[in-house]
Amino acid sequence: MTGNLEELRGEGWSRLLAKARKTLERSGGALDRSIGLNAPTDGERRLVIGITGQYRPETAQRLTVALADLDAALRRRHASGLRDTLEALGGPLRDRPAERDREGRRRETAVAAAAGSVLAAESWYRAWLSALRSDGSITRLVRRDDEFQLDQAVRILEFLQARDPGNPVPLPVLAERITGDTKALLAGGPLATLVLRALAMRSELDCVPRDRAGQRALWEASGAIADDLASQVLVLNLRCAGDDMVSGWLNDAAGSGVPFRVTLQQAALVSAPAADDIYVCENPAVLRVAAAELGAGGAALVCTEGVPSAACHAVLGKATARGARLHWRADFDWAGLRIVGAAMTRHAARPWRMTARDYRDALGAGESTPLTGPETGSPWDPRLATLMAQHGRAVMEERLIATLITDLKA
């Protein structure tokens, strides 16, 4: 056979044998199929005539050859069947049906293991696993021999679900604990992507945030810290009773009515805020106006700038442990209702200007946008969520700035 390889790689044979290889691999080696050549060359036409014994005119635009005829012709001319010839030319043939069966078994094994998690009782977890199956994510993991990452993602989710979010774990520590590799949860990596998809579903987000800041916030909301310096909270007039360096910075800023950013690292060092009442808003525009109009004479104000960060929770956790009362508000949208509801559960916060009447006043005061995302309730005032659903409009808290500043001044 070796002496005939060059002939079989030449013009006439090459395309015919390439088609034969693909067909055999797709069928698992069955010879009961045919292959076709479109726009055949003259050399291919004459070769097919020799194989089949049937004349094909020069005008023929497609030639068809049965694999059994090709196998027989090769045995006659080269004393080697089609399969042996193809393997001599290009290496072993793949058995794609068998590969699909093995792939399917591995995929179902991985899914079954994930479905056995204690988290399977959670609707968000089941939705996540179903999405990974339906969009081919698990199949791609299997094809890369990476299905172990699904198991790692499940164990990370189990760990975060059981952990107190008030005691966040650094991502490198979490990665090393579960995978043995401190870099396994680097942003953009396959494991981080798997986990973030689940955390987004748990947080009722439409999708994983594309920007790094949004992803950090999602990690933090779930009890993991990507960077204790990147996690920050914006405050105004937040005085502290301690004599540590960070408390001194906060007191100096409050004495001048200047906004101050506290990192998670600093929050671990600062003493508890001294204010009995602390107001919490979502949008920095509110804090900016309060600083400009009230200065040091306004109430203690914390701005979450969206979903509260780990630094925010750390500062406010110290405040409530000392006995401070939190007055919390957010935008009039579904995310805002979830933020306030979570604050009531976690910090025993009191809703601040977050009633159905406040929404109605804000709606009539100016600009609104369409409500998007999954609906949620407002247990502190059920009429609020009902009214928002009826109107289908979201109102940012900037519409209430005049009222909020009056509250902060009083």
N, C-alpha and C positions, 0 to 999 in steps of 0.2 A: 504493500500500500504506500509506503514512504516515497517510492520513486514516482508516483502518480500525483502527488500533492500539488505540484506546480501547475499541472494541467487543470486541476480542479479549482485552482484559484484564478484562473484566467477568465478572459471575456467569454461570456456564454454561460459558464457554470456559476460564477460568483453570486449573481442576484438570485438565481434559481435555488441554490443551496441555502442562502440566507433566509429566503421565504420558507423553505422546508424546515429550517431550524426553529423559526418562530412558531410555525404550526405544530410541530412535534412537541415543543415545550408547552404550548397552550393546552394540548390534548393529553399530555402525559405519555407521549410516545406512540399514539395510535396512528396506524398507516391507512386508515379508511377515510382519509380526507384528501382534498385536492388543493393545489395552489395555483395562483394565476399571475401572469406577468403582463402589465399594461405597457403599451407602446414598445414592444420587443424590438431589439436590434436584430440585424440579419443573422448574426452569430447565434443568438438565442433561438431564433426561429428554426435554424437548421439543426440545432441541438435538440429541440423539442421534437422535431420530425424524427430524428434518429431514435429518441427515447420511446416515442409512442407508435412509430411506424405509420403515422398518418400525415398526409401532406397538409401544410399550412401555407396559404398564399402570402406573398410579400405585403399585401394590403391588410393583413390581419392586425387589429389593434389590441387584441388580448389573446394570450395563449394560456390554456389550462392543462395542467399535468396532474395525474393522480399520483399520490405519494407511493402507492404500491408499484406503479410503473417505474418511478424513479428509483426505487429500491432495487427492483429487478434489473434495471439497466446498469446500475452500479455494480451489482454482483456479477453481471456478465462481463463488463468491461474492466473492472478493477478488483474483482474477487472480494469485495467488501460491501456489506449492506449500507443502507442510508444512515442509520444511527452511528455505526462504527466510523463511517466516513466523516460525518459531521464532527464527531468527537476528536478524530485525528486532526482535523483542520482547525477546530476552534475550542477544544476542551469539552468537558462533560456537559451534557444537555441538562437543563433544569426541568424538574417535574413540577410545573406550576400548580396543578390541582392538589398535589400532595403538600406543596408549600402553603397553599391557601388553607388546607385542612389544619396543618400545624399552627399556622398563624391564628386561625379561628379558635383553636383549643387554648392557645396561650392567652389570647384576648379574653376569652370567657373565664379563664382561671384568674386573671388579674381583676376582672370585674367582680367575680364572686368573692374574692378576698376583700375588695373594697366595700362591697355590699354587706359584708359581715361586721363592719365597724359599729361601734356603739353609737356613732353619729347617724346611722341609717334611719333612726326615728325622726331626724330633722328633715323638714321638707326642702330646705335650701341645699342640704347635702345630697338628697336624692336627685334634685334638679341638676346639680353640678355633675354628678356621675352620669346621668342620662345625657346631658349635653356633650360630655367627653366621648360617649359611645357614638352618638348620632353624628357628630362632626368629624369623626375619624381620628381624634386626638389619641385615643388609646391604640388604635391600629398603627399610627405612626410611631408611637413609643415601642410597640412590639417589633416593628420592622427595623428599628435602630437598636434592638436589644436593650431598651431602656425602660421596660415596664416596671422595673423596681422603683422608678421615680414616682409612679402612682402610689405604691405602698408608702414611700417616704412622705408624699404629700398628705396622705390620710393620717399618718402618725403625727405630722406637724399640726394638722387641723384638730386632732384629738387633744394634743397637748395645749393648744391655745384655747380650746373650748373649756377645758378643765381649769385653766389658770385664772387667777384674779387679775382682771385688766388693770387694776390699780398698782400692780407690781410688774410692769412690763419687762420683757426679756430682750436683750440686744439680739439682733438678727444673727450675727456671727456665732453667738453662744447657742442660739436655737438650732442653727444649721449644724454645728458640731455635735450637739446633743443627739440629734436625730440621725444624721448622716455620717458623722465623723469627719466632715469637711467644713471648715469655717466659711468657705467661699461658695457653698452650694446654693445659697439663696441670693446671690448677686442679682441686681436688677437686670431684667431682660433674659435671664437664664430660664431653661425649661421648667425647673422645679419651682422657681419663684412664680412663673407664669401660671402653673397649675394651681398653686395655693392661692394666689391673688384672685383667680377666677372664682374660687369657692368663697373667699372672703367677701368679694363684691356681691355675690348672691346672698350671703348671710346678712350683709348690710343693706340689701334691697336696692342695690345700684343697678342701673341698666347695663353697665359694662365696667371693665377695669379702667381706671383713669389712665390716660396715655402719658401724662406728664409725671416726672419723678416726684414732685411735691404731692400730687394726688395719691400716688402709690404709697408714699411715706405715711400720709394721713390714714390710708386704709390699714396699713400695718399697725399703726399706733392705736387705731380704734379697736383692733383685734388683740392688743396686748403684746405687740412686738415693736421694738425700736430699731429703725434703720440707722439712726444717727442721733445721739443725745444732744448734739449741738444744733442739728437742723430742726429738731422739735422745739418750737418756741410758742410763747403766748404774749400777746400785746396787752399791756395794762395801763391804767391811768389812776393816779391818786391811791395807789395800793400801799398804804403805810404798814410797816411791820414793827413789832415790839422788840425784836432782838437787836443785839449789837454786833452781829456778824457783818462781814464786808458787803454781801449781797443785799442784806436788809438796809444797810446804810445807803447803798445806791438807790434802792427803791424809795427810801424816805427823802433823799435829796430830790429825786425826780418828782415825787408827790408834792414837796414843798414849793416847787416851781410850776406845778401843773403841766409837767412834760411827760408825754407817753414814753413807756419803757418796755423793751422786749426782754423777757426772761426765758432762758433756755432750760431744757430739762436738767442739764447738768447743774445750773444755778439753782433750780427749784429744789434740788436735793439738799442744797446747803442753806437755803434761806429759812428763817424762822416763820412761824405762822403769821399771816396777815392780821392786823389789829382791828380792822373794821368789823362792826357788828352786822352791817348790811353791805353786801356786794352785789352790784348789778352786772349782768352778763348779756352782751349783745353778740350778733353774728357778723355784722358788717363794720369795717374800720371807718366808714364815713360817719357813723354815729359817734365813735370815740374821737374822731378828728374835730367834729363840731363841738363836742363837749370840752375838749382841750382849748379850743379857740374862744368859746363863749363863757365857760365857767372857770377855766384854769384850775388852780389849787382849791377853789371853793366848791367843786363838785363832789358828788359821791364817788366811792371806789367803783371803778368800772373795768371789766375784763372783756376783751373782744376775742371771740373764738376764730374769726376769719374762716368760717365754714364749719366743718366737722371739728369738734374740740380735739386738740392735740394731747399727747401724753403730758407735755409740760403744763398745759391748761388744767388737766385733771390733777396733776401733782400739786399745783398751787392751791386750787380750790379745795382739794382733799384736806390739806393742812388747815385751811380756813374753817371748813365745817367741823373738823375735829376739835377746833378751839371753840366752836359754838356759833360761828357766823351764819347768817341767813343769806341764801342765794336767791336772787330775783332774776329769772332767766327768760330770755326771748330769742327768737330767730325769725327768719323770713316766713311769710305766710305761703309756704309751699309744702309738699309732702315731706321733703327732706327736713325742713324746719320743724315740722310737727314731731318727726322722729327724734331730732336732736333734743327738743324740749322734753319729750317723754322719757328719753334715756337719762337726762339730767335729773328729772324727778326721782327716777328709780335709783340712780347711783349716788346722788348728792342730796336727796330730799329737797331739791330746789322748788321754788314757787314760780309759777308762770307769771311773766311780767308783760302786761299789755298783749296777751295772747288769747283773747276771748272772741266769740263770734261778733260781738259789738265792735271790738277793735278792728277786726277784719273788714267789717262792713264800712267803717269810717275810712280805713285806709284805701279800700277799693274805690270809694267815691272821691278820694283826694287827688287822684292822678293816675299815672301810668301803671299798667298791669301787663302781665305776659301769660301765655297759655300754661296751664298746669301740666306737668309731664311726670313720668315715672309712676311706680306703683303707689296706690292710695294707702293711707294709714289712718288711724283714729286719733282723737284728741280726748282722752279720758277725763281731763280736767274740765272740759266743756265740750261735750259731744256735739253740740250744735255747730261748733266751729268747723269740724271736718265735713259735716253735712252741708253747710253753707258753701264751703270751698268747692266741694264736688258739684253742687248745683250751678255755681258760676263758672267753674272750670278755669279760673284765673288765679295766678300767683301774684303776690304783691310783696316787693322787697321792703325791708323795714325802714329804708330811707324815707318812705312816705310818712312815717310817724315821727320823724326826727324832732319836730317842734314839741310834740307831746312828751317824748322821751327825755329831752333836755329839761323840761319842766320837772319831771320826776327826779332827775339827777340833781337839780338845783335844790329842790325841797329837802 
